[in-house]
Every structure is written in structure tokens, then in C-alpha cells.
């Protein structure tokens, strides 16, 4: 695996992530980042918290991404702010 710096890490917010299409997009983004030799942070967004979202975050991390799960209505200003904050993982970007 290639080491990455904060400047070479990509960040993605995927809505509907636990569903079939959203889940596929999450893993496609990870695969593309690995092919490009970059890191990726995926924020998986869902309308409700729960085991499906938690399990997906674990699977994304096992696949090589840093990941966070966010539950809520991203059209709601407060929930939208939480989603944006989760795009800034520990690397501070």
C-alpha cells in the first residue's frame, strides 16, 4: 500500500451509502483511489443510524479507506453541517 499525505487524500460524501448503489459507489471510490495511489476518506451518509451504516463504515475501513458514518437529513441545516464536519477527518482537511 502506498503511503499518503494529507494533500494527496481524497474526500467523498456518499448519500444513501448503505443502499445498493451508494454502497457500490463507496467501494468504487476506494478502488479508484488505490489504483491512483492516493488515500481516501469516505463519509457514508444515511437517513437513519443503525447497524447497516455501522457495518458499512467497518467494511470501508477494512477496504483501506478512512471512513465515518453520518445519519440524518442532509437537507436539514444542522444535519448538513454534521455531514460537512465529518469530511474533515483526523488529518485536519
PDB file of N, CA, C and O in Angstrom:
ATOM      1  N   UNK A   1       0.838  -1.176   0.000  1.00  0.00           N
ATOM      2  CA  UNK A   1       0.000   0.000   0.000  1.00  0.00           C
ATOM      3  C   UNK A   1       0.884   1.241   0.000  1.00  0.00           C
ATOM      4  O   UNK A   1       1.935   1.263   0.641  1.00  0.00           O
ATOM      5  N   UNK A   2       0.464   2.250  -0.705  1.00  0.00           N
ATOM      6  CA  UNK A   2       1.212   3.489  -0.821  1.00  0.00           C
ATOM      7  C   UNK A   2       0.900   4.414   0.348  1.00  0.00           C
ATOM      8  O   UNK A   2      -0.263   4.592   0.710  1.00  0.00           O
ATOM      9  N   UNK A   3       1.922   4.993   0.929  1.00  0.00           N
ATOM     10  CA  UNK A   3       1.715   5.986   1.986  1.00  0.00           C
ATOM     11  C   UNK A   3       1.178   7.260   1.355  1.00  0.00           C
ATOM     12  O   UNK A   3       1.577   7.628   0.250  1.00  0.00           O
ATOM     13  N   UNK A   4       0.278   7.928   2.053  1.00  0.00           N
ATOM     14  CA  UNK A   4      -0.296   9.155   1.518  1.00  0.00           C
ATOM     15  C   UNK A   4      -0.085  10.294   2.495  1.00  0.00           C
ATOM     16  O   UNK A   4       0.071  10.087   3.698  1.00  0.00           O
ATOM     17  N   UNK A   5      -0.084  11.492   1.955  1.00  0.00           N
ATOM     18  CA  UNK A   5      -0.033  12.684   2.788  1.00  0.00           C
ATOM     19  C   UNK A   5      -1.411  13.318   2.777  1.00  0.00           C
ATOM     20  O   UNK A   5      -2.258  12.964   1.956  1.00  0.00           O
ATOM     21  N   UNK A   6      -1.635  14.247   3.679  1.00  0.00           N
ATOM     22  CA  UNK A   6      -2.937  14.910   3.744  1.00  0.00           C
ATOM     23  C   UNK A   6      -3.294  15.552   2.415  1.00  0.00           C
ATOM     24  O   UNK A   6      -4.465  15.564   2.034  1.00  0.00           O
ATOM     25  N   UNK A   7      -2.310  16.085   1.702  1.00  0.00           N
ATOM     26  CA  UNK A   7      -2.600  16.772   0.449  1.00  0.00           C
ATOM     27  C   UNK A   7      -2.973  15.813  -0.668  1.00  0.00           C
ATOM     28  O   UNK A   7      -3.556  16.239  -1.665  1.00  0.00           O
ATOM     29  N   UNK A   8      -2.655  14.527  -0.532  1.00  0.00           N
ATOM     30  CA  UNK A   8      -2.995  13.586  -1.591  1.00  0.00           C
ATOM     31  C   UNK A   8      -4.208  12.736  -1.237  1.00  0.00           C
ATOM     32  O   UNK A   8      -4.538  11.801  -1.966  1.00  0.00           O
ATOM     33  N   UNK A   9      -4.872  13.043  -0.141  1.00  0.00           N
ATOM     34  CA  UNK A   9      -6.039  12.261   0.263  1.00  0.00           C
ATOM     35  C   UNK A   9      -7.304  12.882  -0.314  1.00  0.00           C
ATOM     36  O   UNK A   9      -7.517  14.092  -0.227  1.00  0.00           O
ATOM     37  N   UNK A  10      -8.126  12.045  -0.897  1.00  0.00           N
ATOM     38  CA  UNK A  10      -9.417  12.484  -1.427  1.00  0.00           C
ATOM     39  C   UNK A  10     -10.475  12.358  -0.340  1.00  0.00           C
ATOM     40  O   UNK A  10     -10.322  11.594   0.613  1.00  0.00           O
ATOM     41  N   UNK A  11     -11.544  13.118  -0.499  1.00  0.00           N
ATOM     42  CA  UNK A  11     -12.651  13.100   0.453  1.00  0.00           C
ATOM     43  C   UNK A  11     -13.948  12.983  -0.335  1.00  0.00           C
ATOM     44  O   UNK A  11     -14.153  13.701  -1.315  1.00  0.00           O
ATOM     45  N   UNK A  12     -14.824  12.077   0.094  1.00  0.00           N
ATOM     46  CA  UNK A  12     -16.093  11.882  -0.601  1.00  0.00           C
ATOM     47  C   UNK A  12     -17.229  11.759   0.401  1.00  0.00           C
ATOM     48  O   UNK A  12     -17.081  11.128   1.447  1.00  0.00           O
ATOM     49  N   UNK A  13     -18.354  12.364   0.076  1.00  0.00           N
ATOM     50  CA  UNK A  13     -19.587  12.214   0.833  1.00  0.00           C
ATOM     51  C   UNK A  13     -20.545  11.457  -0.067  1.00  0.00           C
ATOM     52  O   UNK A  13     -20.915  11.944  -1.136  1.00  0.00           O
ATOM     53  N   UNK A  14     -20.951  10.261   0.361  1.00  0.00           N
ATOM     54  CA  UNK A  14     -21.847   9.427  -0.436  1.00  0.00           C
ATOM     55  C   UNK A  14     -23.175   9.323   0.302  1.00  0.00           C
ATOM     56  O   UNK A  14     -23.246   8.750   1.389  1.00  0.00           O
ATOM     57  N   UNK A  15     -24.232   9.884  -0.297  1.00  0.00           N
ATOM     58  CA  UNK A  15     -25.554   9.802   0.310  1.00  0.00           C
ATOM     59  C   UNK A  15     -26.205   8.485  -0.084  1.00  0.00           C
ATOM     60  O   UNK A  15     -25.923   7.936  -1.149  1.00  0.00           O
ATOM     61  N   UNK A  16     -27.066   7.990   0.773  1.00  0.00           N
ATOM     62  CA  UNK A  16     -27.697   6.696   0.517  1.00  0.00           C
ATOM     63  C   UNK A  16     -26.697   5.561   0.527  1.00  0.00           C
ATOM     64  O   UNK A  16     -26.888   4.547  -0.145  1.00  0.00           O
ATOM     65  N   UNK A  17     -25.633   5.731   1.290  1.00  0.00           N
ATOM     66  CA  UNK A  17     -24.497   4.805   1.239  1.00  0.00           C
ATOM     67  C   UNK A  17     -24.824   3.358   1.592  1.00  0.00           C
ATOM     68  O   UNK A  17     -24.267   2.461   0.959  1.00  0.00           O
ATOM     69  N   UNK A  18     -25.693   3.075   2.562  1.00  0.00           N
ATOM     70  CA  UNK A  18     -25.948   1.667   2.874  1.00  0.00           C
ATOM     71  C   UNK A  18     -26.747   0.929   1.797  1.00  0.00           C
ATOM     72  O   UNK A  18     -26.780  -0.302   1.792  1.00  0.00           O
ATOM     73  N   UNK A  19     -27.386   1.659   0.891  1.00  0.00           N
ATOM     74  CA  UNK A  19     -28.151   1.024  -0.177  1.00  0.00           C
ATOM     75  C   UNK A  19     -27.248   0.459  -1.258  1.00  0.00           C
ATOM     76  O   UNK A  19     -26.042   0.703  -1.253  1.00  0.00           O
ATOM     77  N   UNK A  20     -27.815  -0.282  -2.168  1.00  0.00           N
ATOM     78  CA  UNK A  20     -27.037  -0.964  -3.200  1.00  0.00           C
ATOM     79  C   UNK A  20     -26.159  -0.048  -4.038  1.00  0.00           C
ATOM     80  O   UNK A  20     -24.960  -0.296  -4.170  1.00  0.00           O
ATOM     81  N   UNK A  21     -26.734   1.002  -4.604  1.00  0.00           N
ATOM     82  CA  UNK A  21     -25.958   1.903  -5.467  1.00  0.00           C
ATOM     83  C   UNK A  21     -24.947   2.695  -4.641  1.00  0.00           C
ATOM     84  O   UNK A  21     -23.782   2.798  -5.026  1.00  0.00           O
ATOM     85  N   UNK A  22     -25.376   3.250  -3.519  1.00  0.00           N
ATOM     86  CA  UNK A  22     -24.466   4.021  -2.667  1.00  0.00           C
ATOM     87  C   UNK A  22     -23.298   3.190  -2.176  1.00  0.00           C
ATOM     88  O   UNK A  22     -22.158   3.654  -2.155  1.00  0.00           O
ATOM     89  N   UNK A  23     -23.587   1.960  -1.783  1.00  0.00           N
ATOM     90  CA  UNK A  23     -22.544   1.045  -1.322  1.00  0.00           C
ATOM     91  C   UNK A  23     -21.541   0.777  -2.440  1.00  0.00           C
ATOM     92  O   UNK A  23     -20.330   0.798  -2.220  1.00  0.00           O
ATOM     93  N   UNK A  24     -22.052   0.528  -3.626  1.00  0.00           N
ATOM     94  CA  UNK A  24     -21.180   0.288  -4.775  1.00  0.00           C
ATOM     95  C   UNK A  24     -20.296   1.486  -5.079  1.00  0.00           C
ATOM     96  O   UNK A  24     -19.121   1.330  -5.413  1.00  0.00           O
ATOM     97  N   UNK A  25     -20.861   2.683  -4.964  1.00  0.00           N
ATOM     98  CA  UNK A  25     -20.084   3.902  -5.200  1.00  0.00           C
ATOM     99  C   UNK A  25     -18.960   4.019  -4.180  1.00  0.00           C
ATOM    100  O   UNK A  25     -17.834   4.365  -4.539  1.00  0.00           O
ATOM    101  N   UNK A  26     -19.249   3.736  -2.913  1.00  0.00           N
ATOM    102  CA  UNK A  26     -18.217   3.808  -1.868  1.00  0.00           C
ATOM    103  C   UNK A  26     -17.021   2.927  -2.224  1.00  0.00           C
ATOM    104  O   UNK A  26     -15.876   3.376  -2.171  1.00  0.00           O
ATOM    105  N   UNK A  27     -17.289   1.681  -2.583  1.00  0.00           N
ATOM    106  CA  UNK A  27     -16.195   0.757  -2.870  1.00  0.00           C
ATOM    107  C   UNK A  27     -15.501   1.088  -4.192  1.00  0.00           C
ATOM    108  O   UNK A  27     -14.298   0.866  -4.328  1.00  0.00           O
ATOM    109  N   UNK A  28     -16.243   1.615  -5.165  1.00  0.00           N
ATOM    110  CA  UNK A  28     -15.614   2.036  -6.423  1.00  0.00           C
ATOM    111  C   UNK A  28     -14.656   3.199  -6.177  1.00  0.00           C
ATOM    112  O   UNK A  28     -13.586   3.256  -6.784  1.00  0.00           O
ATOM    113  N   UNK A  29     -15.027   4.124  -5.298  1.00  0.00           N
ATOM    114  CA  UNK A  29     -14.142   5.245  -4.966  1.00  0.00           C
ATOM    115  C   UNK A  29     -12.862   4.760  -4.295  1.00  0.00           C
ATOM    116  O   UNK A  29     -11.777   5.267  -4.580  1.00  0.00           O
ATOM    117  N   UNK A  30     -12.987   3.785  -3.410  1.00  0.00           N
ATOM    118  CA  UNK A  30     -11.806   3.227  -2.746  1.00  0.00           C
ATOM    119  C   UNK A  30     -10.901   2.546  -3.763  1.00  0.00           C
ATOM    120  O   UNK A  30      -9.686   2.743  -3.747  1.00  0.00           O
ATOM    121  N   UNK A  31     -11.486   1.749  -4.645  1.00  0.00           N
ATOM    122  CA  UNK A  31     -10.691   1.057  -5.668  1.00  0.00           C
ATOM    123  C   UNK A  31      -9.968   2.049  -6.569  1.00  0.00           C
ATOM    124  O   UNK A  31      -8.799   1.849  -6.900  1.00  0.00           O
ATOM    125  N   UNK A  32     -10.657   3.119  -6.969  1.00  0.00           N
ATOM    126  CA  UNK A  32     -10.025   4.120  -7.832  1.00  0.00           C
ATOM    127  C   UNK A  32      -8.883   4.820  -7.104  1.00  0.00           C
ATOM    128  O   UNK A  32      -7.824   5.042  -7.691  1.00  0.00           O
ATOM    129  N   UNK A  33      -9.080   5.165  -5.853  1.00  0.00           N
ATOM    130  CA  UNK A  33      -8.017   5.820  -5.080  1.00  0.00           C
ATOM    131  C   UNK A  33      -6.806   4.904  -4.956  1.00  0.00           C
ATOM    132  O   UNK A  33      -5.668   5.363  -5.050  1.00  0.00           O
ATOM    133  N   UNK A  34      -7.044   3.620  -4.745  1.00  0.00           N
ATOM    134  CA  UNK A  34      -5.931   2.673  -4.642  1.00  0.00           C
ATOM    135  C   UNK A  34      -5.188   2.555  -5.968  1.00  0.00           C
ATOM    136  O   UNK A  34      -3.960   2.479  -5.987  1.00  0.00           O
ATOM    137  N   UNK A  35      -5.924   2.541  -7.072  1.00  0.00           N
ATOM    138  CA  UNK A  35      -5.265   2.494  -8.392  1.00  0.00           C
ATOM    139  C   UNK A  35      -4.426   3.746  -8.634  1.00  0.00           C
ATOM    140  O   UNK A  35      -3.355   3.680  -9.237  1.00  0.00           O
ATOM    141  N   UNK A  36      -4.925   4.893  -8.155  1.00  0.00           N
ATOM    142  CA  UNK A  36      -4.226   6.164  -8.349  1.00  0.00           C
ATOM    143  C   UNK A  36      -3.117   6.394  -7.327  1.00  0.00           C
ATOM    144  O   UNK A  36      -2.350   7.351  -7.441  1.00  0.00           O
ATOM    145  N   UNK A  37      -3.032   5.525  -6.336  1.00  0.00           N
ATOM    146  CA  UNK A  37      -2.006   5.679  -5.309  1.00  0.00           C
ATOM    147  C   UNK A  37      -2.293   6.787  -4.316  1.00  0.00           C
ATOM    148  O   UNK A  37      -1.371   7.354  -3.729  1.00  0.00           O
ATOM    149  N   UNK A  38      -3.571   7.101  -4.125  1.00  0.00           N
ATOM    150  CA  UNK A  38      -3.955   8.126  -3.158  1.00  0.00           C
ATOM    151  C   UNK A  38      -4.781   7.490  -2.051  1.00  0.00           C
ATOM    152  O   UNK A  38      -5.276   6.372  -2.197  1.00  0.00           O
ATOM    153  N   UNK A  39      -4.924   8.193  -0.966  1.00  0.00           N
ATOM    154  CA  UNK A  39      -5.803   7.750   0.104  1.00  0.00           C
ATOM    155  C   UNK A  39      -7.175   8.360  -0.098  1.00  0.00           C
ATOM    156  O   UNK A  39      -7.348   9.277  -0.901  1.00  0.00           O
ATOM    157  N   UNK A  40      -8.153   7.842   0.638  1.00  0.00           N
ATOM    158  CA  UNK A  40      -9.494   8.414   0.542  1.00  0.00           C
ATOM    159  C   UNK A  40     -10.191   8.329   1.890  1.00  0.00           C
ATOM    160  O   UNK A  40     -10.062   7.346   2.621  1.00  0.00           O
ATOM    161  N   UNK A  41     -10.931   9.387   2.198  1.00  0.00           N
ATOM    162  CA  UNK A  41     -11.822   9.395   3.354  1.00  0.00           C
ATOM    163  C   UNK A  41     -13.237   9.400   2.796  1.00  0.00           C
ATOM    164  O   UNK A  41     -13.599  10.287   2.023  1.00  0.00           O
ATOM    165  N   UNK A  42     -14.039   8.412   3.185  1.00  0.00           N
ATOM    166  CA  UNK A  42     -15.419   8.311   2.727  1.00  0.00           C
ATOM    167  C   UNK A  42     -16.346   8.596   3.903  1.00  0.00           C
ATOM    168  O   UNK A  42     -16.267   7.942   4.943  1.00  0.00           O
ATOM    169  N   UNK A  43     -17.225   9.577   3.725  1.00  0.00           N
ATOM    170  CA  UNK A  43     -18.295   9.800   4.677  1.00  0.00           C
ATOM    171  C   UNK A  43     -19.531   9.146   4.096  1.00  0.00           C
ATOM    172  O   UNK A  43     -20.043   9.567   3.058  1.00  0.00           O
ATOM    173  N   UNK A  44     -20.006   8.115   4.773  1.00  0.00           N
ATOM    174  CA  UNK A  44     -21.184   7.371   4.345  1.00  0.00           C
ATOM    175  C   UNK A  44     -22.397   7.983   5.037  1.00  0.00           C
ATOM    176  O   UNK A  44     -22.496   7.956   6.263  1.00  0.00           O
ATOM    177  N   UNK A  45     -23.315   8.532   4.255  1.00  0.00           N
ATOM    178  CA  UNK A  45     -24.487   9.194   4.814  1.00  0.00           C
ATOM    179  C   UNK A  45     -25.726   8.336   4.598  1.00  0.00           C
ATOM    180  O   UNK A  45     -25.910   7.737   3.538  1.00  0.00           O
ATOM    181  N   UNK A  46     -26.565   8.291   5.618  1.00  0.00           N
ATOM    182  CA  UNK A  46     -27.811   7.538   5.562  1.00  0.00           C
ATOM    183  C   UNK A  46     -28.900   8.335   6.269  1.00  0.00           C
ATOM    184  O   UNK A  46     -28.610   9.205   7.090  1.00  0.00           O
ATOM    185  N   UNK A  47     -30.137   8.036   5.949  1.00  0.00           N
ATOM    186  CA  UNK A  47     -31.236   8.763   6.582  1.00  0.00           C
ATOM    187  C   UNK A  47     -31.419   8.367   8.043  1.00  0.00           C
ATOM    188  O   UNK A  47     -31.929   9.152   8.842  1.00  0.00           O
ATOM    189  N   UNK A  48     -30.998   7.138   8.396  1.00  0.00           N
ATOM    190  CA  UNK A  48     -31.166   6.664   9.775  1.00  0.00           C
ATOM    191  C   UNK A  48     -29.883   6.012  10.272  1.00  0.00           C
ATOM    192  O   UNK A  48     -29.160   5.375   9.506  1.00  0.00           O
ATOM    193  N   UNK A  49     -29.607   6.179  11.572  1.00  0.00           N
ATOM    194  CA  UNK A  49     -28.466   5.458  12.146  1.00  0.00           C
ATOM    195  C   UNK A  49     -28.825   3.980  12.281  1.00  0.00           C
ATOM    196  O   UNK A  49     -29.993   3.602  12.193  1.00  0.00           O
ATOM    197  N   UNK A  50     -27.827   3.172  12.491  1.00  0.00           N
ATOM    198  CA  UNK A  50     -28.131   1.767  12.735  1.00  0.00           C
ATOM    199  C   UNK A  50     -27.012   0.841  12.328  1.00  0.00           C
ATOM    200  O   UNK A  50     -25.936   1.264  11.908  1.00  0.00           O
ATOM    201  N   UNK A  51     -27.302  -0.429  12.467  1.00  0.00           N
ATOM    202  CA  UNK A  51     -26.307  -1.464  12.224  1.00  0.00           C
ATOM    203  C   UNK A  51     -25.809  -1.486  10.779  1.00  0.00           C
ATOM    204  O   UNK A  51     -24.626  -1.729  10.542  1.00  0.00           O
ATOM    205  N   UNK A  52     -26.691  -1.236   9.815  1.00  0.00           N
ATOM    206  CA  UNK A  52     -26.250  -1.254   8.408  1.00  0.00           C
ATOM    207  C   UNK A  52     -25.182  -0.197   8.151  1.00  0.00           C
ATOM    208  O   UNK A  52     -24.181  -0.466   7.489  1.00  0.00           O
ATOM    209  N   UNK A  53     -25.399   1.000   8.675  1.00  0.00           N
ATOM    210  CA  UNK A  53     -24.437   2.085   8.492  1.00  0.00           C
ATOM    211  C   UNK A  53     -23.139   1.780   9.229  1.00  0.00           C
ATOM    212  O   UNK A  53     -22.053   1.979   8.684  1.00  0.00           O
ATOM    213  N   UNK A  54     -23.245   1.301  10.455  1.00  0.00           N
ATOM    214  CA  UNK A  54     -22.049   0.962  11.236  1.00  0.00           C
ATOM    215  C   UNK A  54     -21.234  -0.135  10.555  1.00  0.00           C
ATOM    216  O   UNK A  54     -20.007  -0.055  10.488  1.00  0.00           O
ATOM    217  N   UNK A  55     -21.916  -1.149  10.054  1.00  0.00           N
ATOM    218  CA  UNK A  55     -21.234  -2.255   9.378  1.00  0.00           C
ATOM    219  C   UNK A  55     -20.539  -1.759   8.105  1.00  0.00           C
ATOM    220  O   UNK A  55     -19.415  -2.164   7.808  1.00  0.00           O
ATOM    221  N   UNK A  56     -21.215  -0.881   7.359  1.00  0.00           N
ATOM    222  CA  UNK A  56     -20.613  -0.343   6.141  1.00  0.00           C
ATOM    223  C   UNK A  56     -19.338   0.431   6.462  1.00  0.00           C
ATOM    224  O   UNK A  56     -18.332   0.269   5.771  1.00  0.00           O
ATOM    225  N   UNK A  57     -19.361   1.263   7.489  1.00  0.00           N
ATOM    226  CA  UNK A  57     -18.164   2.024   7.871  1.00  0.00           C
ATOM    227  C   UNK A  57     -17.019   1.065   8.194  1.00  0.00           C
ATOM    228  O   UNK A  57     -15.885   1.292   7.773  1.00  0.00           O
ATOM    229  N   UNK A  58     -17.307   0.001   8.935  1.00  0.00           N
ATOM    230  CA  UNK A  58     -16.277  -1.001   9.248  1.00  0.00           C
ATOM    231  C   UNK A  58     -15.721  -1.635   7.975  1.00  0.00           C
ATOM    232  O   UNK A  58     -14.512  -1.833   7.856  1.00  0.00           O
ATOM    233  N   UNK A  59     -16.599  -1.953   7.025  1.00  0.00           N
ATOM    234  CA  UNK A  59     -16.164  -2.574   5.770  1.00  0.00           C
ATOM    235  C   UNK A  59     -15.325  -1.613   4.930  1.00  0.00           C
ATOM    236  O   UNK A  59     -14.352  -2.028   4.300  1.00  0.00           O
ATOM    237  N   UNK A  60     -15.693  -0.342   4.917  1.00  0.00           N
ATOM    238  CA  UNK A  60     -14.918   0.655   4.169  1.00  0.00           C
ATOM    239  C   UNK A  60     -13.521   0.793   4.764  1.00  0.00           C
ATOM    240  O   UNK A  60     -12.538   0.901   4.032  1.00  0.00           O
ATOM    241  N   UNK A  61     -13.437   0.791   6.082  1.00  0.00           N
ATOM    242  CA  UNK A  61     -12.130   0.876   6.735  1.00  0.00           C
ATOM    243  C   UNK A  61     -11.305  -0.372   6.446  1.00  0.00           C
ATOM    244  O   UNK A  61     -10.097  -0.275   6.228  1.00  0.00           O
ATOM    245  N   UNK A  62     -11.932  -1.530   6.441  1.00  0.00           N
ATOM    246  CA  UNK A  62     -11.220  -2.776   6.127  1.00  0.00           C
ATOM    247  C   UNK A  62     -10.724  -2.786   4.687  1.00  0.00           C
ATOM    248  O   UNK A  62      -9.723  -3.431   4.372  1.00  0.00           O
ATOM    249  N   UNK A  63     -11.433  -2.064   3.811  1.00  0.00           N
ATOM    250  CA  UNK A  63     -11.043  -1.996   2.403  1.00  0.00           C
ATOM    251  C   UNK A  63      -9.926  -0.986   2.156  1.00  0.00           C
ATOM    252  O   UNK A  63      -9.426  -0.883   1.036  1.00  0.00           O
ATOM    253  N   UNK A  64      -9.526  -0.234   3.192  1.00  0.00           N
ATOM    254  CA  UNK A  64      -8.393   0.665   3.042  1.00  0.00           C
ATOM    255  C   UNK A  64      -8.694   2.145   3.128  1.00  0.00           C
ATOM    256  O   UNK A  64      -7.788   2.963   2.968  1.00  0.00           O
ATOM    257  N   UNK A  65      -9.941   2.514   3.375  1.00  0.00           N
ATOM    258  CA  UNK A  65     -10.295   3.931   3.485  1.00  0.00           C
ATOM    259  C   UNK A  65     -10.364   4.337   4.949  1.00  0.00           C
ATOM    260  O   UNK A  65     -10.535   3.494   5.829  1.00  0.00           O
ATOM    261  N   UNK A  66     -10.231   5.633   5.204  1.00  0.00           N
ATOM    262  CA  UNK A  66     -10.717   6.138   6.474  1.00  0.00           C
ATOM    263  C   UNK A  66     -12.184   6.437   6.207  1.00  0.00           C
ATOM    264  O   UNK A  66     -12.537   6.851   5.102  1.00  0.00           O
ATOM    265  N   UNK A  67     -13.034   6.238   7.189  1.00  0.00           N
ATOM    266  CA  UNK A  67     -14.464   6.372   6.934  1.00  0.00           C
ATOM    267  C   UNK A  67     -15.196   6.826   8.179  1.00  0.00           C
ATOM    268  O   UNK A  67     -14.764   6.587   9.307  1.00  0.00           O
ATOM    269  N   UNK A  68     -16.313   7.486   7.944  1.00  0.00           N
ATOM    270  CA  UNK A  68     -17.206   7.913   9.018  1.00  0.00           C
ATOM    271  C   UNK A  68     -18.631   7.740   8.526  1.00  0.00           C
ATOM    272  O   UNK A  68     -18.903   7.835   7.330  1.00  0.00           O
ATOM    273  N   UNK A  69     -19.524   7.490   9.446  1.00  0.00           N
ATOM    274  CA  UNK A  69     -20.939   7.397   9.113  1.00  0.00           C
ATOM    275  C   UNK A  69     -21.686   8.586   9.678  1.00  0.00           C
ATOM    276  O   UNK A  69     -21.417   9.025  10.797  1.00  0.00           O
ATOM    277  N   UNK A  70     -22.625   9.108   8.902  1.00  0.00           N
ATOM    278  CA  UNK A  70     -23.452  10.226   9.328  1.00  0.00           C
ATOM    279  C   UNK A  70     -24.898   9.856   9.027  1.00  0.00           C
ATOM    280  O   UNK A  70     -25.221   9.450   7.911  1.00  0.00           O
ATOM    281  N   UNK A  71     -25.762   9.995  10.018  1.00  0.00           N
ATOM    282  CA  UNK A  71     -27.180   9.716   9.817  1.00  0.00           C
ATOM    283  C   UNK A  71     -27.974  10.997   9.985  1.00  0.00           C
ATOM    284  O   UNK A  71     -27.725  11.778  10.904  1.00  0.00           O
ATOM    285  N   UNK A  72     -28.926  11.207   9.096  1.00  0.00           N
ATOM    286  CA  UNK A  72     -29.782  12.378   9.199  1.00  0.00           C
ATOM    287  C   UNK A  72     -30.245  12.833   7.838  1.00  0.00           C
ATOM    288  O   UNK A  72     -29.964  12.200   6.820  1.00  0.00           O
ATOM    289  N   UNK A  73     -30.950  13.925   7.836  1.00  0.00           N
ATOM    290  CA  UNK A  73     -31.474  14.533   6.623  1.00  0.00           C
ATOM    291  C   UNK A  73     -30.508  15.636   6.207  1.00  0.00           C
ATOM    292  O   UNK A  73     -30.483  16.702   6.822  1.00  0.00           O
ATOM    293  N   UNK A  74     -29.724  15.392   5.181  1.00  0.00           N
ATOM    294  CA  UNK A  74     -28.707  16.369   4.784  1.00  0.00           C
ATOM    295  C   UNK A  74     -29.299  17.647   4.204  1.00  0.00           C
ATOM    296  O   UNK A  74     -28.569  18.611   3.972  1.00  0.00           O
ATOM    297  N   UNK A  75     -30.625  17.674   3.963  1.00  0.00           N
ATOM    298  CA  UNK A  75     -31.252  18.929   3.556  1.00  0.00           C
ATOM    299  C   UNK A  75     -31.575  19.800   4.770  1.00  0.00           C
ATOM    300  O   UNK A  75     -31.892  20.980   4.618  1.00  0.00           O
ATOM    301  N   UNK A  76     -31.497  19.225   5.974  1.00  0.00           N
ATOM    302  CA  UNK A  76     -31.674  19.976   7.216  1.00  0.00           C
ATOM    303  C   UNK A  76     -30.347  20.661   7.540  1.00  0.00           C
ATOM    304  O   UNK A  76     -29.311  19.997   7.550  1.00  0.00           O
ATOM    305  N   UNK A  77     -30.347  21.970   7.805  1.00  0.00           N
ATOM    306  CA  UNK A  77     -29.075  22.672   8.032  1.00  0.00           C
ATOM    307  C   UNK A  77     -28.193  22.051   9.116  1.00  0.00           C
ATOM    308  O   UNK A  77     -26.981  21.949   8.930  1.00  0.00           O
ATOM    309  N   UNK A  78     -28.768  21.639  10.235  1.00  0.00           N
ATOM    310  CA  UNK A  78     -27.954  21.061  11.316  1.00  0.00           C
ATOM    311  C   UNK A  78     -27.344  19.731  10.890  1.00  0.00           C
ATOM    312  O   UNK A  78     -26.165  19.480  11.138  1.00  0.00           O
ATOM    313  N   UNK A  79     -28.135  18.883  10.256  1.00  0.00           N
ATOM    314  CA  UNK A  79     -27.613  17.600   9.790  1.00  0.00           C
ATOM    315  C   UNK A  79     -26.585  17.804   8.681  1.00  0.00           C
ATOM    316  O   UNK A  79     -25.597  17.074   8.602  1.00  0.00           O
ATOM    317  N   UNK A  80     -26.818  18.789   7.834  1.00  0.00           N
ATOM    318  CA  UNK A  80     -25.864  19.085   6.762  1.00  0.00           C
ATOM    319  C   UNK A  80     -24.515  19.527   7.304  1.00  0.00           C
ATOM    320  O   UNK A  80     -23.471  19.155   6.767  1.00  0.00           O
ATOM    321  N   UNK A  81     -24.537  20.324   8.371  1.00  0.00           N
ATOM    322  CA  UNK A  81     -23.272  20.743   8.997  1.00  0.00           C
ATOM    323  C   UNK A  81     -22.526  19.544   9.563  1.00  0.00           C
ATOM    324  O   UNK A  81     -21.302  19.469   9.454  1.00  0.00           O
ATOM    325  N   UNK A  82     -23.244  18.614  10.163  1.00  0.00           N
ATOM    326  CA  UNK A  82     -22.600  17.404  10.701  1.00  0.00           C
ATOM    327  C   UNK A  82     -21.952  16.610   9.574  1.00  0.00           C
ATOM    328  O   UNK A  82     -20.857  16.074   9.742  1.00  0.00           O
ATOM    329  N   UNK A  83     -22.611  16.533   8.445  1.00  0.00           N
ATOM    330  CA  UNK A  83     -22.035  15.831   7.294  1.00  0.00           C
ATOM    331  C   UNK A  83     -20.774  16.508   6.796  1.00  0.00           C
ATOM    332  O   UNK A  83     -19.795  15.837   6.472  1.00  0.00           O
ATOM    333  N   UNK A  84     -20.788  17.828   6.733  1.00  0.00           N
ATOM    334  CA  UNK A  84     -19.594  18.552   6.283  1.00  0.00           C
ATOM    335  C   UNK A  84     -18.446  18.397   7.269  1.00  0.00           C
ATOM    336  O   UNK A  84     -17.294  18.247   6.862  1.00  0.00           O
ATOM    337  N   UNK A  85     -18.752  18.431   8.571  1.00  0.00           N
ATOM    338  CA  UNK A  85     -17.696  18.249   9.578  1.00  0.00           C
ATOM    339  C   UNK A  85     -17.052  16.874   9.448  1.00  0.00           C
ATOM    340  O   UNK A  85     -15.847  16.736   9.655  1.00  0.00           O
ATOM    341  N   UNK A  86     -17.825  15.872   9.115  1.00  0.00           N
ATOM    342  CA  UNK A  86     -17.276  14.517   9.014  1.00  0.00           C
ATOM    343  C   UNK A  86     -16.353  14.362   7.812  1.00  0.00           C
ATOM    344  O   UNK A  86     -15.596  13.394   7.740  1.00  0.00           O
ATOM    345  N   UNK A  87     -16.401  15.289   6.878  1.00  0.00           N
ATOM    346  CA  UNK A  87     -15.484  15.250   5.738  1.00  0.00           C
ATOM    347  C   UNK A  87     -14.082  15.674   6.136  1.00  0.00           C
ATOM    348  O   UNK A  87     -13.138  15.493   5.368  1.00  0.00           O
ATOM    349  N   UNK A  88     -13.935  16.237   7.325  1.00  0.00           N
ATOM    350  CA  UNK A  88     -12.628  16.652   7.826  1.00  0.00           C
ATOM    351  C   UNK A  88     -12.156  15.645   8.863  1.00  0.00           C
ATOM    352  O   UNK A  88     -12.338  15.855  10.062  1.00  0.00           O
ATOM    353  N   UNK A  89     -11.549  14.550   8.408  1.00  0.00           N
ATOM    354  CA  UNK A  89     -11.088  13.535   9.358  1.00  0.00           C
ATOM    355  C   UNK A  89      -9.877  14.020  10.135  1.00  0.00           C
ATOM    356  O   UNK A  89      -9.550  15.206  10.116  1.00  0.00           O
ATOM    357  N   UNK A  90      -9.227  13.111  10.805  1.00  0.00           N
ATOM    358  CA  UNK A  90      -8.124  13.446  11.692  1.00  0.00           C
ATOM    359  C   UNK A  90      -6.989  14.204  11.004  1.00  0.00           C
ATOM    360  O   UNK A  90      -6.193  14.845  11.690  1.00  0.00           O
ATOM    361  N   UNK A  91      -6.888  14.154   9.693  1.00  0.00           N
ATOM    362  CA  UNK A  91      -5.785  14.858   9.029  1.00  0.00           C
ATOM    363  C   UNK A  91      -6.024  16.365   8.960  1.00  0.00           C
ATOM    364  O   UNK A  91      -5.155  17.107   8.502  1.00  0.00           O
ATOM    365  N   UNK A  92      -7.206  16.829   9.414  1.00  0.00           N
ATOM    366  CA  UNK A  92      -7.442  18.260   9.528  1.00  0.00           C
ATOM    367  C   UNK A  92      -7.900  18.962   8.276  1.00  0.00           C
ATOM    368  O   UNK A  92      -8.128  20.171   8.322  1.00  0.00           O
ATOM    369  N   UNK A  93      -8.048  18.280   7.164  1.00  0.00           N
ATOM    370  CA  UNK A  93      -8.508  18.930   5.944  1.00  0.00           C
ATOM    371  C   UNK A  93      -9.991  19.103   5.944  1.00  0.00           C
ATOM    372  O   UNK A  93     -10.551  19.636   4.986  1.00  0.00           O
TER     373      UNK A  93
END
